[in-house]
Amino acid sequence: MGRLVYPVGYGAFAEYVCVPENELRMKSPNLSFYEAAAVPLAAKTALQGLRDVGSIQSGQKVLINGASGEVGTFAL
């Protein structure tokens, strides 16, 4: 049996997708396939919001209000 993996940044809503091997990550056994598909998108959204849109720099403080969802959790 092959290893269970998910792509990082490709085909979040696709049933099948072709990606370079270096863009794959091992799926943790405690994650469902749905959760593993959502992780990269939520993490990337949080990163882009803080770094690219918010222009957060080292040493600055950020208030993350309502971090109960995936994006907020990654922002924390």
DSSP file (Angstrom, degrees, kcal/mol; ACC not computed):
  #  RESIDUE AA STRUCTURE BP1 BP2  ACC     N-H-->O    O-->H-N    N-H-->O    O-->H-N    TCO  KAPPA ALPHA  PHI   PSI    X-CA   Y-CA   Z-CA
    1    1 A M              0   0    0      0, 0.0     2,-0.0     0, 0.0     0, 0.0   0.000 360.0 360.0 360.0 141.5    0.0    0.0    0.0
    2    2 A G        -     0   0    0      1,-0.1     2,-0.2     0, 0.0     0, 0.0  -0.174 360.0 -89.3 -76.0 173.8    1.2    3.5   -0.8
    3    3 A R        -     0   0    0      1,-0.0     2,-0.6    23,-0.0    -1,-0.1  -0.599  36.6-117.7 -85.2 146.6    1.7    6.3    1.7
    4    4 A L        +     0   0    0     -2,-0.2    23,-3.0    23,-0.2     2,-0.3  -0.761  48.2 160.9 -86.9 121.3   -1.2    8.7    2.4
    5    5 A V  E     -A   26   0A   0     -2,-0.6    21,-0.2    21,-0.3    19,-0.0  -0.843  27.7-151.0-134.0 167.8   -0.3   12.2    1.4
    6    6 A Y  E     -A   25   0A   0     19,-2.2    19,-2.4    -2,-0.3     2,-0.2  -0.988  25.1-113.6-139.6 150.3   -1.9   15.6    0.6
    7    7 A P  E     -A   24   0A   0      0, 0.0     2,-0.7     0, 0.0    17,-0.2  -0.528  21.6-130.5 -83.4 150.3   -0.7   18.4   -1.7
    8    8 A V  S    S-     0   0    0     15,-2.5     3,-0.1    -2,-0.2    29,-0.0  -0.881  85.9 -10.2-102.1 108.5    0.3   21.8   -0.4
    9    9 A G  S    S+     0   0    0     -2,-0.7     2,-0.4     1,-0.2    -1,-0.2   0.601 108.4 105.1  86.5  12.5   -1.4   24.6   -2.3
   10   10 A Y  S    S-     0   0    0     13,-0.1    -1,-0.2     1,-0.1     4,-0.1  -0.985  83.2 -14.8-128.7 136.5   -2.9   22.6   -5.2
   11   11 A G    >   +     0   0    0     -2,-0.4     3,-1.6     1,-0.1    -1,-0.1   0.820  57.5 175.3  52.1  50.6   -6.5   21.5   -5.9
   12   12 A A  T 3  S+     0   0    0      1,-0.3    -1,-0.1    -3,-0.1    29,-0.0   0.806  86.2  33.3 -57.8 -29.1   -8.2   22.0   -2.6
   13   13 A F  T 3  S+     0   0    0     24,-0.0     2,-0.3     0, 0.0    -1,-0.3   0.244  98.4 108.8-110.3  12.4  -11.5   21.1   -4.1
   14   14 A A    <   -     0   0    0     -3,-1.6     3,-0.1     1,-0.1    -4,-0.0  -0.647  57.8-151.9 -92.6 145.7  -10.2   18.5   -6.6
   15   15 A E  S    S+     0   0    0     -2,-0.3     2,-0.3     1,-0.3    -1,-0.1   0.850  89.8  18.5 -78.1 -37.0  -10.7   14.8   -6.3
   16   16 A Y  S    S+     0   0    0      2,-0.0     2,-0.3     0, 0.0    -1,-0.3  -0.976  71.0 170.7-132.9 147.2   -7.5   14.1   -8.2
   17   17 A V        -     0   0    0     -2,-0.3     2,-0.5    -3,-0.1    -7,-0.0  -0.981  26.8-135.9-155.5 144.3   -4.6   16.4   -8.9
   18   18 A C        +     0   0    0     -2,-0.3    -7,-0.1   -11,-0.0    -2,-0.0  -0.912  36.5 161.2-103.0 124.8   -1.1   16.0  -10.4
   19   19 A V        -     0   0    0     -2,-0.5     5,-0.1    -9,-0.1     2,-0.1  -0.940  45.4 -87.7-138.3 158.8    1.6   17.9   -8.4
   20   20 A P    >   -     0   0    0      0, 0.0     3,-2.1     0, 0.0     4,-0.1  -0.386  41.4-117.7 -63.5 147.1    5.4   17.8   -8.1
   21   21 A E  G >  S+     0   0    0      1,-0.3     3,-1.6     2,-0.2    -2,-0.0   0.830 112.4  61.5 -57.3 -35.2    6.6   15.3   -5.5
   22   22 A N  G 3  S+     0   0    0      1,-0.3    -1,-0.3     3,-0.0     0, 0.0   0.559  95.5  63.3 -72.7  -5.0    8.2   18.0   -3.4
   23   23 A E  G <  S+     0   0    0     -3,-2.1   -15,-2.5     2,-0.0     2,-0.3   0.262  86.4  95.6 -98.8  10.3    4.8   19.6   -2.9
   24   24 A L  E <   -A    7   0A   0     -3,-1.6     2,-0.3   -17,-0.2   -19,-0.0  -0.787  53.4-166.6-103.1 145.7    3.4   16.6   -1.1
   25   25 A R  E     -A    6   0A   0    -19,-2.4   -19,-2.2    -2,-0.3     2,-0.2  -0.956  30.9-102.0-127.3 148.7    3.2   16.1    2.7
   26   26 A M  E     -A    5   0A   0     -2,-0.3     2,-0.5   -21,-0.2   -21,-0.3  -0.480  36.4-123.9 -68.3 134.2    2.5   13.0    4.7
   27   27 A K        -     0   0    0    -23,-3.0   -23,-0.2    -2,-0.2    -1,-0.1  -0.692  23.9-124.0 -81.1 127.1   -1.1   12.8    6.1
   28   28 A S    >   -     0   0    0     -2,-0.5     3,-1.9     1,-0.1     8,-0.1  -0.463  15.6-127.2 -67.6 139.8   -1.2   12.4    9.8
   29   29 A P  T 3  S+     0   0    0      0, 0.0    -1,-0.1     0, 0.0    -2,-0.0   0.768 107.9  58.6 -61.7 -24.5   -3.1    9.3   10.8
   30   30 A N  T 3  S+     0   0    0      2,-0.1     2,-0.4     0, 0.0    -2,-0.1   0.447  93.2  83.3 -87.0   2.0   -5.3   11.4   13.2
   31   31 A L  S <  S-     0   0    0     -3,-1.9     2,-0.1     4,-0.0    -4,-0.0  -0.850  74.4-134.1-103.1 139.6   -6.5   13.7   10.3
   32   32 A S     >  -     0   0    0     -2,-0.4     4,-2.4     1,-0.1     5,-0.2  -0.379  31.4-106.8 -76.2 168.4   -9.4   12.8    8.0
   33   33 A F  H  > S+     0   0    0      1,-0.2     4,-1.8     2,-0.2     5,-0.1   0.865 122.6  54.3 -64.5 -34.5   -8.9   13.4    4.3
   34   34 A Y  H  > S+     0   0    0      2,-0.2     4,-1.4     1,-0.2    -1,-0.2   0.922 110.2  45.4 -64.4 -44.5  -11.2   16.4    4.6
   35   35 A E  H  > S+     0   0    0      1,-0.2     4,-1.9     2,-0.2    -2,-0.2   0.913 111.4  52.2 -65.7 -42.8   -9.1   17.9    7.3
   36   36 A A  H  < S+     0   0    0     -4,-2.4    -1,-0.2     1,-0.2    -2,-0.2   0.847 109.0  51.1 -63.6 -33.1   -5.8   17.2    5.5
   37   37 A A  H  X S+     0   0    0     -4,-1.8     4,-0.5     1,-0.2    -1,-0.2   0.824 112.7  46.1 -71.5 -30.9   -7.2   18.9    2.4
   38   38 A A  H  X S+     0   0    0     -4,-1.4     4,-2.4    -3,-0.2     5,-0.3   0.775  95.1  76.2 -83.4 -27.5   -8.2   22.0    4.4
   39   39 A V  H  X S+     0   0    0     -4,-1.9     4,-2.5     1,-0.2     5,-0.3   0.912  94.8  45.9 -55.1 -52.6   -4.9   22.4    6.4
   40   40 A P  H  > S+     0   0    0      0, 0.0     4,-2.3     0, 0.0    -1,-0.2   0.892 114.0  48.7 -62.2 -38.3   -2.8   23.9    3.6
   41   41 A L  H  X S+     0   0    0     -4,-0.5     4,-2.1     2,-0.2    -2,-0.2   0.921 113.8  45.4 -67.4 -44.0   -5.4   26.4    2.5
   42   42 A A  H  X S+     0   0    0     -4,-2.4     4,-2.1     2,-0.2    -1,-0.2   0.909 114.7  48.3 -65.8 -42.5   -6.1   27.6    6.0
   43   43 A A  H  X S+     0   0    0     -4,-2.5     4,-2.3    -5,-0.3    -2,-0.2   0.909 112.5  48.0 -65.2 -42.3   -2.4   27.9    6.9
   44   44 A K  H  X S+     0   0    0     -4,-2.3     4,-2.7    -5,-0.3     5,-0.2   0.885 109.9  52.9 -66.6 -38.5   -1.6   29.8    3.7
   45   45 A T  H  X S+     0   0    0     -4,-2.1     4,-2.2     2,-0.2    -2,-0.2   0.920 110.5  47.3 -62.5 -44.5   -4.5   32.2    4.2
   46   46 A A  H  X S+     0   0    0     -4,-2.1     4,-2.3     2,-0.2     5,-0.3   0.922 113.2  48.7 -63.0 -44.6   -3.4   33.0    7.8
   47   47 A L  H  X>S+     0   0    0     -4,-2.3     4,-2.9     1,-0.2     5,-0.6   0.933 112.6  46.9 -61.3 -47.5    0.2   33.5    6.6
   48   48 A Q  I  X>S+     0   0    0     -4,-2.7     5,-2.3     1,-0.2     4,-0.9   0.884 112.0  51.7 -63.9 -38.4   -0.8   35.8    3.7
   49   49 A G  I  <>S+     0   0    0     -4,-2.2     5,-2.1    -5,-0.2    -1,-0.2   0.923 118.7  34.8 -64.3 -44.6   -3.1   37.8    6.0
   50   50 A L  I  <5S+     0   0    0     -4,-2.3     6,-2.2     3,-0.2    -2,-0.2   0.941 130.2  29.5 -76.1 -48.5   -0.5   38.5    8.6
   51   51 A R  I  <5S+     0   0    0     -4,-2.9     4,-0.4    -5,-0.3    -3,-0.2   0.951 130.2  28.2 -80.1 -52.3    2.6   38.8    6.4
   52   52 A D  I  <<S+     0   0    0     -4,-0.9    -3,-0.2    -5,-0.6    -4,-0.1   0.933 132.9  26.4 -82.8 -47.8    1.4   40.1    3.1
   53   53 A V  I   <S+     0   0    0     -5,-2.3    -3,-0.2     1,-0.1    -4,-0.2   0.916 130.6  38.2 -83.1 -46.0   -1.7   42.2    3.9
   54   54 A G  S   <S-     0   0    0     -5,-2.1    -3,-0.2    -6,-0.3    -2,-0.1   0.644  90.3-145.0 -81.0 -14.7   -0.9   43.1    7.5
   55   55 A S        -     0   0    0     -4,-0.4    -4,-0.2     1,-0.2     2,-0.2   0.869  27.4-172.4  50.8  41.9    2.9   43.6    6.9
   56   56 A I        -     0   0    0     -6,-2.2     2,-0.3     4,-0.0    -1,-0.2  -0.441   3.1-161.5 -68.7 134.3    3.6   42.2   10.4
   57   57 A Q    >   -     0   0    0     -2,-0.2     3,-2.0     1,-0.1    -1,-0.0  -0.786  32.8 -78.8-114.8 159.6    7.3   42.6   11.4
   58   58 A S  T 3  S+     0   0    0     -2,-0.3     3,-0.1     1,-0.3    -1,-0.1  -0.305 117.2  23.8 -56.0 133.5    9.3   40.8   14.1
   59   59 A G  T 3  S+     0   0    0      1,-0.4    -1,-0.3    -3,-0.0     2,-0.1   0.201  93.1 122.0  94.4 -15.5    8.6   42.3   17.5
   60   60 A Q    <   -     0   0    0     -3,-2.0    -1,-0.4     1,-0.0     2,-0.3  -0.452  57.8-129.7 -78.4 155.0    5.1   43.6   16.7
   61   61 A K        -     0   0    0     -2,-0.1     2,-0.4    -3,-0.1    -4,-0.1  -0.820  20.2-164.2-105.1 146.8    2.0   42.6   18.6
   62   62 A V        -     0   0    0     -2,-0.3     2,-0.6    -6,-0.0   -12,-0.0  -0.994  14.4-142.8-133.1 135.1   -1.2   41.4   16.9
   63   63 A L        -     0   0    0     -2,-0.4     2,-0.7     2,-0.0    -2,-0.0  -0.879  14.5-166.4 -94.9 120.1   -4.7   41.0   18.3
   64   64 A I        -     0   0    0     -2,-0.6     2,-0.5    12,-0.0     3,-0.4  -0.906   9.9-163.4-109.1 104.9   -6.3   37.9   16.8
   65   65 A N        +     0   0    0     -2,-0.7     3,-0.1     1,-0.2    -2,-0.0  -0.768  66.7   6.4 -95.0 123.9  -10.0   38.2   17.6
   66   66 A G    >   +     0   0    0     -2,-0.5     2,-1.1     1,-0.1     3,-0.6   0.954  66.6 174.1  76.3  51.2  -12.2   35.1   17.3
   67   67 A A  T 3   +     0   0    0     -3,-0.4    -1,-0.1     1,-0.2     9,-0.1  -0.188  42.2 113.8 -85.1  45.2   -9.5   32.5   16.6
   68   68 A S  T 3   +     0   0    0     -2,-1.1    -1,-0.2    -3,-0.1     2,-0.1   0.629  63.3  67.1 -91.8 -13.3  -12.0   29.6   16.8
   69   69 A G  S <> S-     0   0    0     -3,-0.6     4,-1.9     1,-0.0     5,-0.1  -0.306  98.9 -93.0 -96.8-175.6  -11.7   28.6   13.1
   70   70 A E  H  > S+     0   0    0      2,-0.2     4,-2.2     1,-0.2     5,-0.2   0.929 121.6  47.8 -65.8 -47.2   -8.9   27.1   11.1
   71   71 A V  H  > S+     0   0    0      1,-0.2     4,-2.2     2,-0.2    -1,-0.2   0.931 113.8  47.8 -62.7 -45.5   -7.4   30.4    9.8
   72   72 A G  H  > S+     0   0    0      1,-0.2     4,-1.7     2,-0.2    -1,-0.2   0.866 109.4  53.9 -62.5 -37.1   -7.5   32.0   13.3
   73   73 A T  H  < S+     0   0    0     -4,-1.9    -1,-0.2     1,-0.2    -2,-0.2   0.918 111.0  45.0 -63.8 -43.4   -5.9   28.9   14.8
   74   74 A F  H  < S+     0   0    0     -4,-2.2    -2,-0.2     1,-0.2    -1,-0.2   0.855 108.1  58.2 -68.9 -33.7   -3.0   29.0   12.3
   75   75 A A  H  <        0   0    0     -4,-2.2    -1,-0.2     1,-0.3    -2,-0.2   0.864 360.0 360.0 -63.6 -34.7   -2.7   32.8   12.9
   76   76 A L     <        0   0    0     -4,-1.7    -1,-0.3    -5,-0.1    -2,-0.2   0.514 360.0 360.0 -64.0 360.0   -2.1   32.1   16.6
